[in-house]
Amino acid sequence: MDPYSKRKKELPERPPESTRPSPFPDEVLELVLGLLKSNKDRSSVSLVCKDWYNAESWSRTHVFIGNCYSVSPEIVARRFPKIRSVTLKGKPRFSDFNLVPRNWGADIQSWLVVFASKYPFLEELRLKRMTVTDESLEFLALNFPNFKALSLLSCDGFSTDGLAAIATHCKNLTELDIQENGIDDKSGNWLGCLPENFSSLEVLNFANLNSDVNFDALERLVSRCKSLKVLKVNKNISLEQLQRLLVCTPQLTELGTGSISQELTERQYTELENTFKHCKNLDTLSGLWEVMTPYLPVLYPACTNLTFLNLSYAALQGLELANLLRHCPQLRRLWVLDTVEDKGLEAVGSNCPLLEELRVFPADPFDEEIVHGVTEAGFVAVSYGCRRLHYVLYFCRQMTNAAVATIVQNCPNFTHFRLCIMNPGQPDYMTNEPMDEAFGAVVKTCSKLQRLSVSGLLTDLTFEYVGRYAKNLETLSVAFAGTSDWGMQCVLGGCTKLRKLEIRDCPFGNAALLSGLEKYESMRSLWMSSCNVTMNGCRLLAREMPRLNVEVMKEEGSDDSQADKVYVYRSVAGPRRDAPPSVLTLSVFTEGTSPKCRRWGCNPYFCDMDG
Amino acid sequence: MSPPLLGVVEEEGQSNVTLLASSTSAESICQNSSKLKERNYMGLSDCSSVDSSVVPAASDERKTRLNLKATELRLGLPGSQSPERNSELCLLSSTQLDEKPFFPLHPSNDGHCSSAQKNVVLRNKRGFSDAMDGFLEGKFLSNSEVNVMLSPKPAPNMGLKPGSALEKFGPQAAKVKDIVASKAPQERPYGTNDTRTNHNTSANNNSSAPATKAQVVGWPPIRSFRKNSLATTSKNTEEVDGKAGSGALFVKVSMDGAPYLRKVDLRNYSAYQELSSALEKMFGCFTIGQYGSHGALGREMLSESKLKDLLHGSEYVLTYEDKDGDWMLVGDVPWEMFIDTCKRLRIMKSSDAIGLAPRAVEKCKNQN
């Protein structure tokens, strides 16, 4: 039977030819729309009319779901029948910092079960902050014969046994990317589970793992996989072993080294140098665990075409960084530890004119006694030298309003400005004033700002500025800031494009929470913890907005009336049924009714999936 | 320069206990002062609960208990006795130490310590580091509190084997103890994950596990994976110290009147002059701070020359603590010998250093 005519029967009645808006047959429309890759564009397209909605649905192969509880797998499968690639995000971002109870949810299993029947041809699964058990990994490996790419970032619940299952059964695996997960590292022999003739791997990242992997198996694997583009090993791989791997992989574009701490003979050093000379295709370099800095020069020949250098696990000093950066003229993204100090950042400013992204992580974030690290001076130095900078994540122990004003004057194109002054509520250390003017300068100057994280001593004035000027802001993270409900009200009232708001330890209460009643349906989620919100406030919110899921996490020994942690998100799937006892779902939503969202037009399902 | 709020914490030693207990409501207040009150770098509120849990199984109970006290002592004043020496004392005169307060409120080098006392009062913000130096108990607590403090505290959460770390003498041990001591308050009212992390990392040989900001869960916002990796990284940095020809040799540098300490890598320098100019650059701003604020740019320029003047005009002297725990004037011994023996540096007011020179000379005589 002609697949197209079959489909025509399933679709709703189309209006007669004369009134049909589109002259294109469905097939053409689908072909054209199939070329659209951006999910935002696809969402817009699907709103044009029913035809376009259907064509978009049929031609879509990748779906991005920003909050796994905003929609159910059944709804997704019903709308998009041809999905081959799924990206799912689960827990609220603050779960990365231990603010979410361990068994909170976001388990992938229920999704896999539906996918097994609806998307048996699924090829790619990318998960962030989901709970993934070994059983799920095995289920995945056994039920999707075409499965190719698995990426797990900041997930938990699995062990290397699960990886072994993937390795054993996924015959077509091209990508295995295990990053920064809470993984139970039992042993490294999962790698040996890959079949001997297996050669399709293009991406292998096991930098997260602490156990030794079977090096012989790894070496054989790497030499067989001629398409391997990305290889990121863990710290247990020595320099010598790395060299043996690199000899087989001159085509690598992304390399994550092991530890650079092994003692080398001169001959070994020279060999290693030569090997790196042949890595001319590298655009990304990371790893460098436990780096012994005398050996850094061995990397220089490989840095010519580097665009992304991740030194965030390498405790380099300023001078060492400076020397390294001289060999990286093409650098666009740089991640460092604050051991490089301001001197190192000055070198960044001098050597990286093309830099677009800088992240400075603290080496001793919890050590109050010693003050290493970077100050406002380093940031300012970077801003003078790197005018294209638009993404920054900066952990420091001191900052001034004046410095930030200078920085954004130099770099007005910030899209992501994440400043973390590590001592909560710390004022401008020179004037002792709040840091309001700093963030005021940011939002006034950087009109393209999409993401902002604030810190330091902040009053409501900061949030007045944010509400008034940050019209493109989509994500805002606030901690230990603000004076009253007014602050949060300004943000909710002013930031029209706001999608994610996460707040902790701020004096915002019910009035602030409820001022956003109308707004939360246009946002992905709201997180408020250790604020002044009460259970009654949350109940009121839940009652007024039935299409929101209002979840409260209570803490041990806290007051009954306090809502310690509140997580509010829009959902077309109704309140979730897998919440643990510590998570209270406040909802008056009755199951079985399908919501007609007044704001989303004919299309109740799309918005959360894409944003 | 520093938020006065932090000064509040130091003086409310008593109240810390109750504040920690009512963690959640305190959290929800969200005022900086109450936030800061909860931070208890001394572990003051915790020690009572910990007493019973740290009964060492070692044969020589008294010795081990005293050694734990020596751990406490590592938070000693700059100039007060070092842990090695203290454990020696412990072994020799245990009865003595049982009886009197361990932190010498009237230390041998009177002039030296009293000025340090004054400095603590001035340094609102980094009074903590002084607190860490053990000084705080003397200043702000009654004697009874001091005795409570003496009960071994940091050990349980660190998984320390009582006495084991302390048996090792030398710079490495000093740093280890430093870390141990500075990580003292491990108790967290909630945030079990963090505690677990601490246990894991601390099991790795007294590595620098996340600690002092125990009361603020999930802050600074860094992923667990990174926290754990960094703990291992800095542990390795510490271990590498002292190895000839490889790695860095970090020592702490404190300056009287400065709100916080710095660390320098002695291997970056090959002569005293280099070290001295590096320190001038590093600490120049603090000297200027005492003389009033200047513009952000002009600051550095002025301060360097000013500090040079100050240093050369012997307003400040550079001293160091050596392996034996004695404080010496920098410059007496050849550079190589210096970096071998230097454990930490201190820029003192020359008025406080009066007692040092003769001792240093004597010591050299004894050594040579």
HADDOCK unambig.tbl for C-alpha pairs under 7 A between the chains (distance, minus, plus):
assign (segid A and resid 96 and name CA) (segid B and resid 223 and name CA) 5.25 0.50 0.50
assign (segid A and resid 96 and name CA) (segid B and resid 224 and name CA) 6.88 0.50 0.50
assign (segid A and resid 97 and name CA) (segid B and resid 218 and name CA) 4.38 0.50 0.50
assign (segid A and resid 97 and name CA) (segid B and resid 221 and name CA) 5.88 0.50 0.50
assign (segid A and resid 97 and name CA) (segid B and resid 222 and name CA) 6.33 0.50 0.50
assign (segid A and resid 97 and name CA) (segid B and resid 223 and name CA) 5.79 0.50 0.50
assign (segid A and resid 97 and name CA) (segid B and resid 224 and name CA) 6.89 0.50 0.50
assign (segid A and resid 98 and name CA) (segid B and resid 191 and name CA) 6.57 0.50 0.50
assign (segid A and resid 98 and name CA) (segid B and resid 193 and name CA) 6.22 0.50 0.50
assign (segid A and resid 98 and name CA) (segid B and resid 218 and name CA) 5.72 0.50 0.50
assign (segid A and resid 99 and name CA) (segid B and resid 218 and name CA) 6.43 0.50 0.50
assign (segid A and resid 180 and name CA) (segid B and resid 225 and name CA) 5.59 0.50 0.50
assign (segid A and resid 181 and name CA) (segid B and resid 225 and name CA) 6.94 0.50 0.50
assign (segid A and resid 290 and name CA) (segid B and resid 233 and name CA) 6.06 0.50 0.50
assign (segid A and resid 292 and name CA) (segid B and resid 247 and name CA) 6.70 0.50 0.50
assign (segid A and resid 363 and name CA) (segid B and resid 230 and name CA) 6.28 0.50 0.50
assign (segid A and resid 365 and name CA) (segid B and resid 220 and name CA) 6.74 0.50 0.50
assign (segid A and resid 366 and name CA) (segid B and resid 210 and name CA) 5.20 0.50 0.50
assign (segid A and resid 366 and name CA) (segid B and resid 211 and name CA) 6.00 0.50 0.50
assign (segid A and resid 366 and name CA) (segid B and resid 212 and name CA) 6.20 0.50 0.50
assign (segid A and resid 366 and name CA) (segid B and resid 213 and name CA) 6.16 0.50 0.50
assign (segid A and resid 367 and name CA) (segid B and resid 212 and name CA) 6.57 0.50 0.50
assign (segid A and resid 368 and name CA) (segid B and resid 212 and name CA) 6.88 0.50 0.50
assign (segid A and resid 369 and name CA) (segid B and resid 129 and name CA) 5.07 0.50 0.50
assign (segid A and resid 369 and name CA) (segid B and resid 260 and name CA) 6.92 0.50 0.50
assign (segid A and resid 369 and name CA) (segid B and resid 261 and name CA) 6.68 0.50 0.50
assign (segid A and resid 370 and name CA) (segid B and resid 260 and name CA) 6.96 0.50 0.50
assign (segid A and resid 370 and name CA) (segid B and resid 261 and name CA) 5.38 0.50 0.50
assign (segid A and resid 370 and name CA) (segid B and resid 262 and name CA) 5.82 0.50 0.50
assign (segid A and resid 370 and name CA) (segid B and resid 263 and name CA) 6.93 0.50 0.50
assign (segid A and resid 371 and name CA) (segid B and resid 260 and name CA) 6.48 0.50 0.50
assign (segid A and resid 371 and name CA) (segid B and resid 261 and name CA) 5.91 0.50 0.50
assign (segid A and resid 371 and name CA) (segid B and resid 262 and name CA) 5.47 0.50 0.50
assign (segid A and resid 372 and name CA) (segid B and resid 262 and name CA) 6.32 0.50 0.50
assign (segid A and resid 372 and name CA) (segid B and resid 263 and name CA) 6.80 0.50 0.50
assign (segid A and resid 422 and name CA) (segid B and resid 220 and name CA) 5.80 0.50 0.50
assign (segid A and resid 425 and name CA) (segid B and resid 32 and name CA) 6.05 0.50 0.50
assign (segid A and resid 429 and name CA) (segid B and resid 1 and name CA) 5.57 0.50 0.50
assign (segid A and resid 429 and name CA) (segid B and resid 2 and name CA) 6.44 0.50 0.50
assign (segid A and resid 430 and name CA) (segid B and resid 1 and name CA) 5.95 0.50 0.50
assign (segid A and resid 432 and name CA) (segid B and resid 1 and name CA) 6.49 0.50 0.50
assign (segid A and resid 480 and name CA) (segid B and resid 30 and name CA) 6.58 0.50 0.50
assign (segid A and resid 505 and name CA) (segid B and resid 27 and name CA) 6.75 0.50 0.50
assign (segid A and resid 505 and name CA) (segid B and resid 28 and name CA) 6.46 0.50 0.50
assign (segid A and resid 505 and name CA) (segid B and resid 30 and name CA) 5.35 0.50 0.50
assign (segid A and resid 506 and name CA) (segid B and resid 30 and name CA) 5.45 0.50 0.50
assign (segid A and resid 507 and name CA) (segid B and resid 29 and name CA) 6.92 0.50 0.50
assign (segid A and resid 507 and name CA) (segid B and resid 30 and name CA) 5.78 0.50 0.50
assign (segid A and resid 530 and name CA) (segid B and resid 27 and name CA) 6.03 0.50 0.50
assign (segid A and resid 530 and name CA) (segid B and resid 28 and name CA) 4.86 0.50 0.50
assign (segid A and resid 531 and name CA) (segid B and resid 28 and name CA) 5.32 0.50 0.50
assign (segid A and resid 532 and name CA) (segid B and resid 28 and name CA) 6.12 0.50 0.50
assign (segid A and resid 558 and name CA) (segid B and resid 24 and name CA) 6.11 0.50 0.50
